[in-house]
Amino acid sequence: MKGHAQLFASDALLPDGWARNVLLQWDAQGQLTQVARDTQGPAGVPLAAGPVLPGMPNLHSHAFQRAIGGLTEYRGQAQDSFWSWRTLMYRFALRIAPEQLEAIALGLYVEMLEAGYTHVCEFHYLHHDTDGRPYADDATLSLALLRAAQQAGIGITLLPVLYQSSGFGATPPSEGQRRFIRSTDSMLRLLAQLKPLCDGQPGGARLGLAPHSLRGRPPHALGG
């Protein structure tokens, strides 16, 4: 069928289990339009090299952290721990420009596709400029991630993170966290701005909210 692609699989894992002799058809947006089992492959339709499985979702990504891979995977001091890793991560986060975030995320999302992931849940808490001030367009860094996903061809659920404090009891945030901090009202405005943009992205993008832990977000932040 014009505008559609097809693949024939001897074995395919469908929602209700394994099936034999399955013809798959999808449109230009990558959406499945037909799944026919116990059929014969039409002439000229490619044959899958092996069993066909659904794409996997990556359920927890912080894309910018891909760029510090290899910088912290060693023990520099006897007391090195998650907290020393976090200190280096904060230093790195304070230097990333929007175009760098987009490039890092694009490379990461392509790697995910190559590994069999077809959707990513992006926990996004790098919101502001390096001084902790909102960009003129408050969604600048969110849009960088949406563009990266679109360019890579991976589905995305964008989850802006509500982060407000550095410890239990609403301890004030540290300097290293200044790009992460949003008030509840600020987050609601961001979500309202992003919702039509996600709905209008080719192929669709999903939008959610990721309240941080009780350490990073006091309970009253989610009050009505």
C-alpha contacts under 8 A as a table, 3 or more apart, distances in Angstrom:
res1	aa1	res2	aa2	distance
1	M	4	H	5.60
1	M	5	A	7.68
3	G	27	D	6.28
3	G	28	A	6.31
4	H	25	Q	6.55
4	H	26	W	5.53
4	H	27	D	4.57
4	H	28	A	6.32
5	A	25	Q	5.59
5	A	26	W	5.50
5	A	27	D	6.44
5	A	28	A	7.80
6	Q	23	L	7.08
6	Q	24	L	5.50
6	Q	25	Q	4.39
6	Q	26	W	6.60
6	Q	45	V	6.21
6	Q	46	P	7.25
7	L	23	L	5.95
7	L	24	L	5.19
7	L	25	Q	6.58
7	L	45	V	5.95
7	L	46	P	5.33
7	L	47	L	6.08
7	L	48	A	6.64
8	F	21	N	7.00
8	F	22	V	5.80
8	F	23	L	4.57
8	F	24	L	6.21
8	F	41	G	5.65
8	F	45	V	6.57
8	F	46	P	6.17
8	F	47	L	4.90
8	F	48	A	6.05
9	A	12	A	6.17
9	A	20	R	7.53
9	A	21	N	5.68
9	A	22	V	5.19
9	A	23	L	6.43
9	A	24	L	7.82
9	A	47	L	5.96
9	A	48	A	5.10
9	A	50	G	7.35
9	A	51	P	6.70
9	A	52	V	6.58
10	S	20	R	5.45
10	S	21	N	4.41
10	S	22	V	6.36
10	S	47	L	7.91
10	S	48	A	7.42
10	S	50	G	7.53
10	S	51	P	6.89
11	D	18	W	6.85
11	D	19	A	5.78
11	D	20	R	4.76
11	D	21	N	6.07
11	D	22	V	6.80
11	D	50	G	7.38
11	D	51	P	4.89
11	D	52	V	6.40
12	A	18	W	5.72
12	A	19	A	5.44
12	A	20	R	6.58
12	A	21	N	7.83
12	A	22	V	6.55
12	A	51	P	5.50
12	A	52	V	4.57
12	A	53	L	6.11
13	L	16	D	7.93
13	L	17	G	5.58
13	L	18	W	4.43
13	L	19	A	6.30
13	L	51	P	7.69
13	L	52	V	6.34
13	L	53	L	5.33
13	L	54	P	6.99
14	L	17	G	5.16
14	L	18	W	5.89
14	L	19	A	6.75
14	L	53	L	7.81
14	L	54	P	7.70
19	A	22	V	6.82
19	A	37	R	6.52
19	A	38	D	7.61
20	R	37	R	6.34
20	R	38	D	5.81
21	N	37	R	5.69
21	N	38	D	4.94
21	N	39	T	5.63
21	N	40	Q	6.63
21	N	41	G	7.72
22	V	35	V	6.75
22	V	36	A	5.46
22	V	37	R	4.22
22	V	38	D	6.11
22	V	39	T	6.34
22	V	40	Q	7.92
23	L	34	Q	7.59
23	L	35	V	5.76
23	L	36	A	5.08
23	L	37	R	6.38
23	L	39	T	6.97
23	L	40	Q	7.66
23	L	41	G	6.52
24	L	32	L	7.26
24	L	33	T	7.93
24	L	34	Q	5.79
24	L	35	V	4.84
24	L	36	A	6.67
25	Q	32	L	5.79
25	Q	33	T	5.61
25	Q	34	Q	5.00
25	Q	35	V	6.59
26	W	29	Q	7.80
26	W	30	G	5.65
26	W	31	Q	5.20
26	W	32	L	4.10
26	W	33	T	5.02
26	W	34	Q	6.86
27	D	30	G	5.36
27	D	31	Q	5.55
27	D	32	L	6.58
27	D	33	T	6.64
28	A	31	Q	7.46
29	Q	202	P	7.79
29	Q	203	G	5.99
30	G	203	G	7.94
32	L	35	V	7.42
36	A	39	T	6.63
41	G	45	V	6.47
42	P	45	V	5.77
48	A	51	P	7.14
48	A	52	V	7.21
55	G	116	G	5.82
55	G	117	Y	5.48
55	G	118	T	5.17
55	G	119	H	7.75
56	M	116	G	6.24
56	M	117	Y	4.53
56	M	118	T	5.83
56	M	119	H	6.87
57	P	117	Y	5.44
57	P	118	T	5.94
57	P	119	H	4.61
57	P	120	V	5.64
57	P	121	C	7.54
58	N	61	S	6.98
58	N	117	Y	6.30
58	N	118	T	7.91
58	N	119	H	6.15
58	N	120	V	4.68
58	N	121	C	6.13
59	L	120	V	6.11
59	L	121	C	4.97
59	L	122	E	7.77
60	H	120	V	7.32
60	H	121	C	5.50
60	H	122	E	6.25
60	H	123	F	6.48
61	S	120	V	6.97
61	S	121	C	6.10
61	S	122	E	4.85
61	S	123	F	5.78
62	H	65	Q	5.81
62	H	66	R	7.59
62	H	122	E	6.06
62	H	123	F	5.59
62	H	124	H	6.39
63	A	66	R	5.72
63	A	101	L	7.84
63	A	104	I	6.96
63	A	105	A	5.24
63	A	108	L	6.81
63	A	122	E	7.11
64	F	67	A	6.02
64	F	68	I	7.98
64	F	93	A	7.64
64	F	101	L	6.02
64	F	104	I	6.23
64	F	105	A	6.53
65	Q	68	I	5.48
65	Q	69	G	7.06
65	Q	89	M	7.31
66	R	69	G	5.48
66	R	104	I	7.09
66	R	105	A	7.98
66	R	108	L	6.91
67	A	104	I	6.62
68	I	71	L	5.44
68	I	72	T	7.30
68	I	89	M	7.41
68	I	92	F	7.63
69	G	72	T	7.03
69	G	73	E	7.57
70	G	73	E	5.45
71	L	74	Y	7.74
72	T	75	R	7.69
72	T	85	W	6.23
72	T	88	L	7.83
75	R	78	A	6.91
75	R	80	D	5.98
76	G	80	D	6.61
77	Q	80	D	5.32
80	D	83	W	7.49
80	D	84	S	5.55
80	D	85	W	7.55
81	S	84	S	5.32
81	S	85	W	6.39
82	F	85	W	5.01
82	F	86	R	6.13
83	W	86	R	4.89
83	W	87	T	6.32
84	S	87	T	5.07
84	S	88	L	6.59
85	W	88	L	5.34
85	W	89	M	6.21
86	R	89	M	4.86
86	R	90	Y	6.11
87	T	90	Y	5.20
87	T	91	R	6.42
87	T	176	G	7.77
88	L	91	R	5.09
88	L	92	F	6.29
89	M	92	F	5.12
89	M	93	A	6.05
90	Y	93	A	4.97
90	Y	94	L	6.28
90	Y	176	G	5.24
90	Y	177	Q	6.83
91	R	94	L	5.43
91	R	95	R	7.10
91	R	176	G	6.75
92	F	95	R	5.54
92	F	96	I	6.92
93	A	96	I	5.70
93	A	126	L	7.47
93	A	179	R	8.00
94	L	130	T	5.27
94	L	176	G	7.17
94	L	179	R	7.18
95	R	130	T	6.48
96	I	100	Q	6.06
96	I	101	L	6.37
96	I	130	T	7.70
97	A	100	Q	5.18
97	A	101	L	6.28
97	A	129	D	7.85
98	P	101	L	5.09
98	P	102	E	6.31
98	P	140	T	7.05
98	P	141	L	5.74
98	P	144	A	6.47
99	E	102	E	5.12
99	E	103	A	6.27
99	E	144	A	7.19
100	Q	103	A	5.08
100	Q	104	I	6.09
101	L	104	I	5.15
101	L	105	A	6.02
101	L	141	L	7.51
101	L	144	A	6.79
101	L	145	L	7.41
102	E	105	A	5.16
102	E	106	L	6.00
102	E	144	A	4.89
102	E	145	L	5.81
102	E	147	R	7.28
102	E	148	A	5.58
103	A	106	L	5.12
103	A	107	G	6.29
103	A	148	A	7.23
104	I	107	G	5.33
104	I	108	L	6.23
105	A	108	L	4.99
105	A	109	Y	5.99
105	A	145	L	6.45
105	A	148	A	5.90
105	A	149	A	7.62
106	L	109	Y	5.22
106	L	110	V	6.23
106	L	145	L	7.98
106	L	148	A	4.58
106	L	149	A	6.53
106	L	151	Q	7.12
106	L	152	A	6.05
107	G	110	V	5.27
107	G	111	E	6.34
108	L	111	E	5.05
108	L	112	M	6.28
109	Y	112	M	4.91
109	Y	113	L	6.32
109	Y	120	V	7.95
109	Y	148	A	7.57
109	Y	149	A	6.60
109	Y	152	A	6.15
109	Y	154	I	6.80
110	V	113	L	5.11
110	V	114	E	6.27
110	V	152	A	5.61
110	V	154	I	7.93
111	E	114	E	5.08
111	E	115	A	6.30
112	M	115	A	5.07
112	M	116	G	6.41
112	M	117	Y	5.15
112	M	118	T	7.34
113	L	116	G	5.14
113	L	117	Y	4.94
113	L	118	T	5.77
113	L	154	I	6.97
114	E	117	Y	7.36
117	Y	120	V	7.47
118	T	154	I	5.36
118	T	155	G	6.11
119	H	154	I	5.50
119	H	155	G	4.26
119	H	156	I	5.47
119	H	157	T	7.67
120	V	154	I	7.22
120	V	155	G	6.21
120	V	156	I	4.88
120	V	157	T	6.25
121	C	156	I	5.85
121	C	157	T	4.67
121	C	158	L	6.12
121	C	159	L	6.92
122	E	156	I	6.94
122	E	157	T	6.11
122	E	158	L	5.07
122	E	159	L	5.70
122	E	160	P	7.99
123	F	158	L	6.64
123	F	159	L	4.83
123	F	160	P	6.00
123	F	161	V	6.25
123	F	210	A	6.96
124	H	127	H	7.59
124	H	142	S	7.44
124	H	158	L	7.02
124	H	159	L	5.76
124	H	160	P	4.64
124	H	161	V	5.58
125	Y	160	P	5.85
125	Y	161	V	4.80
125	Y	162	L	7.29
125	Y	163	Y	7.34
125	Y	179	R	7.87
125	Y	180	F	5.24
126	L	141	L	7.19
126	L	179	R	5.63
126	L	180	F	5.11
127	H	134	P	7.39
127	H	138	D	7.82
127	H	139	A	7.70
127	H	140	T	8.00
127	H	141	L	6.15
127	H	142	S	7.44
127	H	179	R	5.63
127	H	180	F	5.53
127	H	181	I	7.54
128	H	131	D	7.64
128	H	132	G	5.25
128	H	133	R	5.44
128	H	134	P	4.75
128	H	135	Y	6.12
128	H	138	D	7.59
128	H	141	L	7.65
128	H	178	R	7.84
128	H	179	R	4.70
128	H	180	F	6.82
129	D	132	G	5.25
129	D	133	R	5.45
129	D	134	P	6.17
129	D	135	Y	6.16
129	D	179	R	6.28
130	T	133	R	7.42
130	T	178	R	7.89
130	T	179	R	6.41
131	D	178	R	7.11
131	D	179	R	7.19
132	G	178	R	4.75
132	G	179	R	4.57
132	G	180	F	7.71
132	G	181	I	7.84
133	R	179	R	7.48
134	P	137	D	7.61
134	P	138	D	5.62
135	Y	138	D	5.01
135	Y	139	A	7.63
135	Y	140	T	6.64
137	D	140	T	5.53
138	D	141	L	7.95
138	D	190	L	7.00
139	A	142	S	5.14
139	A	143	L	5.93
139	A	190	L	6.62
139	A	193	Q	7.55
139	A	194	L	7.26
140	T	143	L	5.30
140	T	144	A	6.40
141	L	144	A	4.97
141	L	145	L	6.60
142	S	145	L	5.34
142	S	146	L	6.44
142	S	158	L	7.89
142	S	160	P	7.89
143	L	146	L	4.94
143	L	147	R	6.05
144	A	147	R	5.24
144	A	148	A	6.21
145	L	148	A	5.04
145	L	149	A	6.27
146	L	149	A	5.22
146	L	150	Q	6.22
146	L	156	I	7.51
146	L	158	L	7.75
146	L	198	C	7.89
146	L	205	A	7.81
147	R	150	Q	5.04
147	R	151	Q	6.07
148	A	151	Q	5.17
148	A	152	A	6.10
149	A	152	A	5.12
149	A	153	G	5.95
149	A	154	I	5.34
149	A	155	G	6.65
149	A	156	I	6.47
150	Q	153	G	5.10
150	Q	154	I	6.51
150	Q	155	G	7.68
150	Q	201	Q	7.80
150	Q	202	P	7.49
155	G	203	G	7.64
155	G	204	G	7.56
155	G	205	A	6.49
156	I	205	A	5.43
156	I	206	R	6.26
157	T	205	A	6.00
157	T	206	R	4.38
157	T	207	L	5.46
157	T	208	G	6.96
158	L	205	A	7.48
158	L	206	R	6.18
158	L	207	L	4.96
158	L	208	G	6.20
158	L	209	L	7.95
159	L	207	L	6.15
159	L	208	G	4.88
159	L	209	L	4.85
159	L	210	A	5.51
160	P	187	M	7.99
160	P	208	G	7.08
160	P	209	L	5.42
160	P	210	A	5.90
161	V	209	L	6.31
161	V	210	A	4.58
161	V	211	P	5.62
161	V	212	H	6.27
162	L	181	I	7.33
162	L	182	R	6.36
162	L	183	S	7.77
162	L	184	T	7.39
162	L	187	M	6.95
162	L	209	L	7.47
162	L	210	A	6.15
162	L	211	P	4.69
162	L	212	H	5.75
162	L	217	R	6.94
163	Y	180	F	6.16
163	Y	181	I	5.32
163	Y	182	R	6.30
163	Y	211	P	6.92
163	Y	212	H	5.68
163	Y	216	G	5.38
163	Y	217	R	5.54
164	Q	170	A	7.59
164	Q	172	P	7.76
164	Q	173	P	6.69
164	Q	180	F	7.73
164	Q	181	I	5.16
164	Q	182	R	6.18
164	Q	183	S	6.94
164	Q	216	G	5.66
164	Q	217	R	5.21
164	Q	218	P	7.64
165	S	168	F	7.69
165	S	170	A	5.26
165	S	171	T	5.33
165	S	172	P	5.17
165	S	173	P	4.62
165	S	181	I	7.82
165	S	215	R	6.91
165	S	216	G	4.69
165	S	217	R	5.87
165	S	218	P	7.56
166	S	170	A	7.20
166	S	171	T	5.44
166	S	172	P	5.87
166	S	173	P	4.48
166	S	174	S	6.34
166	S	177	Q	7.96
166	S	215	R	6.57
166	S	216	G	5.58
167	G	170	A	6.21
167	G	171	T	5.03
167	G	172	P	7.64
167	G	173	P	7.85
167	G	215	R	4.51
167	G	216	G	5.92
168	F	171	T	6.18
168	F	214	L	6.49
168	F	215	R	4.46
168	F	216	G	7.19
168	F	218	P	7.45
169	G	215	R	7.58
169	G	218	P	6.94
170	A	215	R	7.59
170	A	216	G	7.62
170	A	217	R	7.12
170	A	218	P	5.77
173	P	177	Q	6.13
173	P	178	R	7.16
173	P	181	I	7.78
174	S	177	Q	5.37
174	S	178	R	6.87
175	E	178	R	5.39
176	G	179	R	7.72
177	Q	180	F	5.47
177	Q	181	I	6.87
178	R	181	I	5.85
182	R	186	S	5.84
182	R	187	M	6.14
183	S	186	S	5.08
183	S	187	M	6.29
183	S	221	A	7.97
184	T	187	M	5.14
184	T	188	L	6.28
184	T	221	A	6.11
184	T	222	L	7.43
185	D	188	L	5.10
185	D	189	R	6.30
186	S	189	R	5.19
186	S	190	L	6.30
187	M	190	L	5.02
187	M	191	L	6.22
188	L	191	L	5.14
188	L	192	A	6.22
189	R	192	A	5.09
189	R	193	Q	6.27
190	L	193	Q	5.08
190	L	194	L	6.14
191	L	194	L	5.05
191	L	195	K	5.95
191	L	207	L	7.86
192	A	195	K	5.51
192	A	196	P	7.71
193	Q	196	P	6.83
193	Q	197	L	7.29
194	L	197	L	5.12
194	L	198	C	6.04
194	L	207	L	7.68
195	K	198	C	5.30
195	K	199	D	6.23
195	K	207	L	6.64
196	P	199	D	4.99
196	P	200	G	6.01
197	L	200	G	5.13
197	L	201	Q	6.21
198	C	201	Q	5.27
198	C	204	G	6.36
198	C	205	A	4.83
198	C	206	R	6.22
198	C	207	L	6.76
199	D	204	G	5.68
199	D	205	A	6.19
199	D	206	R	7.34
200	G	204	G	6.55
201	Q	204	G	5.01
201	Q	205	A	6.21
211	P	217	R	6.86
212	H	215	R	7.57
212	H	216	G	5.45
212	H	217	R	5.60
213	S	216	G	5.20
213	S	217	R	5.92
214	L	217	R	5.13
214	L	218	P	5.55
214	L	219	P	6.78
215	R	218	P	7.05
217	R	221	A	6.63
218	P	221	A	5.72
219	P	222	L	6.09
219	P	223	G	7.44
220	H	223	G	5.10
